[in-house]
């Protein structure tokens, strides 16, 4: 198989019912249930008003920094509901996409785009209300020469993304749940969410127990004056 300049077929894609279930859960709680060990990095911030959870199967793209030829092809083959995840090497000197490509993505029913790199036309994209996460913004446009890869394994800030994995994002950042772990993580996150709702109710009625804080300080040898 060619390495560095290829398009591969996605072998699997997380189910819609699973996607819908995760949309109801905060990304932070999902992260807690993955031992707080995985994240797309603090640089990936929403360009849009991220009031809801972005969720969908990953369509992965690896680009040469400053070049978006492979992202253009990914837009042409994307299925409705896909989240296109672009590893552009974290380069912020050249934008990988702008409002025209976002318009194409919206027309094709793409759920959102995540770019480990820069974008441009930020103000116009905000007005388009399309879920877009990026590491930065610059007016400098991209080249369209390649090489790159579509539907291969990529990684952003140590978080590995396989084609078809579940991609989640909200105002707290980006997270990927491995395809084979979605049901396990979903069940664990629902339990955590239920426990947090109980905690919030106790805070509201004044019955929350905070003794654990002092116990933790004392067990760790904290000195008090």
KEDO-158323 format. One line per 5 residues: number of its first residue (from 1); their letters; for each residue z, y, x negated of C-alpha. Coordinates in nm, 2 decimals, padded with zeros to 4 digits, m for minus. Each point is the difference from the previous one (the first is absolute). Layout:
<nodes>
NUM = A = Z:Y:X; ...
</nodes>
This chain:
<nodes>
1 = XXXXX = 00.00:00.00:00.00; m00.08:00.35:m00.12; 00.30:00.21:m00.10; m00.01:00.37:00.03; m00.31:00.05:00.23
6 = XXXXX = 00.00:m00.23:00.30; 00.05:m00.02:00.38; 00.19:m00.31:00.13; 00.06:m00.14:00.34; 00.34:00.04:00.15
11 = XXXXX = 00.13:m00.35:00.06; 00.28:00.09:00.25; 00.13:00.29:00.20; 00.35:00.05:00.15; 00.01:m00.05:00.38
16 = XXXXX = m00.01:00.29:00.24; 00.32:m00.11:00.18; 00.18:00.01:m00.33; m00.14:00.35:m00.08; 00.11:00.13:00.34
21 = XXXXX = 00.35:m00.14:m00.05; 00.05:00.17:m00.33; m00.12:00.34:00.14; 00.33:00.01:00.19; 00.21:m00.02:m00.32
26 = XXXXX = 00.08:00.26:m00.27; m00.15:m00.08:m00.34; 00.34:00.06:m00.16; 00.15:m00.29:00.19; m00.29:m00.23:m00.09
31 = XXXXX = 00.05:00.10:m00.36; 00.37:m00.09:00.02; m00.09:m00.34:00.12; m00.22:m00.05:m00.30; 00.30:00.06:m00.23
36 = XXXXX = m00.11:00.36:m00.07; m00.23:m00.13:m00.27; m00.34:00.11:00.12; m00.16:00.34:00.06; m00.32:00.19:m00.05
41 = XXXXX = 00.18:00.27:m00.20; 00.14:00.34:00.08; m00.33:00.17:m00.08; m00.18:m00.14:00.31; 00.07:00.27:00.26
46 = XXXXX = m00.15:00.05:00.35; m00.27:00.26:00.03; 00.03:m00.02:00.38; 00.30:00.05:00.22; 00.16:m00.35:m00.04
51 = XXXXX = 00.20:m00.03:00.32; m00.09:m00.37:00.06; m00.03:m00.31:m00.21; m00.34:m00.08:m00.14; m00.06:m00.38:00.01
56 = XXXXX = m00.30:m00.22:m00.06; m00.17:m00.26:m00.22; m00.09:00.11:m00.35; m00.36:00.05:m00.10; 00.04:00.06:m00.38
61 = XXXXX = m00.21:00.21:m00.23; 00.03:00.05:m00.37; m00.20:00.30:m00.13; m00.07:00.14:m00.34; 00.21:00.32:m00.01
66 = XXXXX = m00.21:00.29:00.14; m00.26:m00.23:00.17; m00.02:m00.10:00.36; m00.31:m00.22:00.03; 00.20:m00.31:00.09
71 = XXXXX = 00.21:00.19:00.26; m00.33:00.10:00.17; m00.09:m00.36:00.03; 00.35:m00.09:00.12; m00.05:00.25:00.28
76 = XXXXX = m00.32:m00.17:00.10; 00.15:m00.34:00.03; 00.35:00.09:00.13; 00.11:m00.15:00.33; 00.18:00.19:00.27
81 = XXXXX = 00.37:00.02:m00.08; m00.04:m00.05:m00.38; 00.21:00.20:m00.24; m00.22:00.08:m00.31; 00.22:00.00:m00.31
86 = XXXXX = m00.16:00.15:m00.30; 00.12:m00.05:m00.36; m00.16:00.30:m00.17; 00.22:m00.03:m00.31; 00.23:00.28:00.11
91 = XXXXX = m00.24:00.25:m00.13; 00.05:00.35:00.15; m00.28:00.19:m00.18; m00.27:m00.10:00.25; 00.01:m00.06:00.37
96 = XXXXX = m00.10:m00.34:00.13; m00.07:00.11:00.36; m00.02:00.29:00.23; m00.06:00.09:00.36; m00.34:m00.16:00.03
101 = XXXXX = 00.13:m00.34:m00.10; 00.30:00.04:00.23; m00.24:00.08:00.28; m00.19:m00.32:m00.07; 00.33:m00.20:m00.01
106 = XXXXX = 00.11:00.14:00.33; m00.34:m00.09:00.16; 00.03:m00.36:m00.12; 00.35:m00.04:00.13; 00.18:m00.02:m00.34
111 = XXXXX = 00.37:00.03:00.06; 00.07:00.20:m00.32; m00.07:00.04:m00.37; 00.23:m00.01:m00.30; m00.12:00.14:m00.33
116 = XXXXX = 00.18:m00.04:m00.33; m00.19:00.31:m00.12; m00.10:00.34:00.14; m00.18:00.12:00.31; m00.15:00.33:00.10
121 = XXXXX = m00.07:00.19:00.32; 00.37:m00.04:00.08; 00.02:00.27:00.26; m00.29:m00.13:00.19; 00.13:m00.36:m00.02
126 = XXXXX = 00.34:00.12:00.14; m00.18:00.14:00.30; m00.18:m00.33:00.05; 00.33:m00.18:00.05; m00.10:m00.31:m00.20
131 = XXXXX = 00.26:m00.20:m00.18; m00.06:00.06:m00.37; 00.23:m00.04:m00.30; m00.08:00.12:m00.34; 00.16:00.08:m00.34
136 = XXXXX = m00.15:00.35:m00.02; m00.26:00.26:00.11; m00.28:00.17:m00.20; m00.32:00.18:00.08; m00.20:m00.19:m00.27
141 = XXXXX = m00.23:m00.25:00.17; m00.08:m00.36:m00.10; m00.29:m00.18:m00.16; m00.18:m00.30:00.16; m00.10:m00.23:m00.28
146 = XXXXX = 00.25:m00.28:00.00; 00.12:m00.24:m00.12; 00.28:m00.13:00.21; 00.11:m00.29:00.23; 00.05:m00.06:00.37
151 = XXXXX = 00.23:m00.26:00.14; 00.16:m00.10:m00.33; 00.37:00.01:m00.09; 00.12:00.35:m00.09; 00.34:00.15:m00.09
156 = XXXXX = 00.16:00.34:00.05; 00.31:00.09:m00.19; 00.07:m00.38:m00.04; m00.05:m00.08:00.36; m00.27:m00.27:00.03
161 = XXXXX = m00.24:00.02:00.30; m00.22:m00.30:00.09; m00.29:00.04:00.24; 00.13:m00.06:00.36; 00.37:00.07:m00.09
166 = XXXXX = 00.19:00.22:00.25; 00.01:00.36:m00.11; 00.27:00.23:00.14; 00.06:00.37:m00.05; 00.20:00.28:00.16
171 = XXXXX = 00.17:00.32:m00.12; 00.20:m00.20:m00.25; m00.30:m00.14:m00.18; m00.22:m00.31:m00.03; 00.09:m00.37:00.00
176 = XXXXX = m00.19:m00.33:00.00; 00.13:m00.32:00.16; m00.17:m00.31:m00.14; m00.21:m00.19:00.25; 00.21:m00.32:m00.02
181 = XXXXX = 00.33:00.19:00.04; m00.07:00.22:00.30; 00.18:m00.22:00.26; 00.31:m00.04:m00.22; 00.02:00.37:m00.08
186 = XXXXX = m00.07:00.09:00.36; 00.30:m00.21:00.13; 00.23:00.14:m00.27; m00.10:00.36:00.07; 00.06:m00.04:00.37
191 = XXXXX = 00.35:m00.13:m00.07; 00.06:00.30:m00.22; m00.13:00.24:00.25; 00.22:m00.15:00.27; 00.30:00.03:m00.23
196 = XXXXX = m00.08:00.37:m00.07; m00.02:00.07:00.37; 00.35:m00.14:00.04; 00.12:00.22:m00.29; m00.16:00.31:00.15
201 = XXXXX = 00.18:m00.07:00.33; 00.33:m00.03:m00.18; m00.06:00.33:m00.18; m00.07:00.16:00.34; 00.31:m00.12:00.17
206 = XXXXX = 00.23:00.04:m00.30; 00.08:m00.36:m00.06; m00.18:m00.05:m00.33; 00.22:m00.15:m00.27; m00.03:00.17:m00.35
211 = XXXXX = 00.28:m00.19:m00.18; m00.26:m00.18:m00.22; m00.06:00.32:m00.20; 00.36:00.02:m00.13; 00.01:m00.37:m00.05
216 = XXXXX = m00.32:00.02:m00.21; 00.13:00.28:m00.21; 00.33:m00.17:m00.07; m00.16:m00.33:m00.08; m00.21:00.17:m00.26
221 = XXXXX = 00.29:00.17:m00.17; m00.05:00.36:00.12; 00.29:00.23:m00.09; 00.14:00.25:00.25; 00.21:00.31:m00.08
</nodes>
